[in-house]
Amino acid sequence: MAPTRSTSSTHASTDPITVVIADDHRSFGEALQIALDKERDLTVIEVVDDGAEAVRSAVDQEPDVVLLDLRMPGVDGIEATRRMRDEGSRSAIIILTGEGDDVSLARAIQAGARGCLQKTAPMVDLADAVRRAYRGEPLHRPAEVNRAIKAMRERSKQDQELQRRVERLTPRELEILQAMAEGLVPEEISERLGVSRHTLRTHTQNILTKLGVHSKTDAVVAAIRFGKATPPGLAVPGRDVLEAGHNGGLEHVV
């Protein structure tokens, strides 16, 4: 987590708390800027639209607080937080998320952020969170943090088990998942592999059973996450996107 900071040693009493905002939806970031700038003790010094720029801004401008969108293409909020800490940034970091789930909170704190705040939170709550983060105060109750860490550990165990199951799939089953990841429909997969539709259905059901998942989309996402399939045009898929199951072209195969 970011180190505790003292307003008396860092700012004169009349100096505002400086803020950098990073969100890949530029209009959202600018809306936050307008709202926060209305607070007499807060001032937004820069709005950027990706995580890499947020790291650059934190290092170069040394803002008091950085607001980071959790999900950004390329360098997301969690990775940006890690990079800021690695670069020696002392800015207090708040992750903004649309989900508000326990695992995201645990990952944010583990990376070095003060905590998470939902994007739908009232502006008064966001401004208050910025002030508290700047003062080095916790944004979450200990019980909430402990629950989040427990949820993350449970998710990690589930991921390890799923990875073991993916590793046990046969070469033919992995061929089928790769074809699905490319967006091929069953007729095209049957033709590519030289098998009947009935045989393809049998293989597909075996895949779902082995992985313990309920849909083809879940199976394809698992194969992509653990490096056994690659969608066209996505050489290194983002973990957050895959966890959410938002992979282009998967809808055809369900």
Protein Blocks (a to p, Z undefined) as FASTA:
>chain_A
ZZdddfklmpcfklccddddddfblklmmmmmmmmmmpmkbccfbdcfbfklmmmmmmmn
opabdcddfbaghjafklmmmmmmmnopabdcddddfklpaklmmmmmmnopabdcdfkb
cfklmmmmmmmmmnopafbdfklmmmmmmmmmmmmmmmmmmmmmmmmpcfklmmmmmmmm
nopafklmmmmnopafklmmmmmmmmmmmnopabfklmmmmmmmnopaccehilbacfkl
mmnopaghklmmZZ
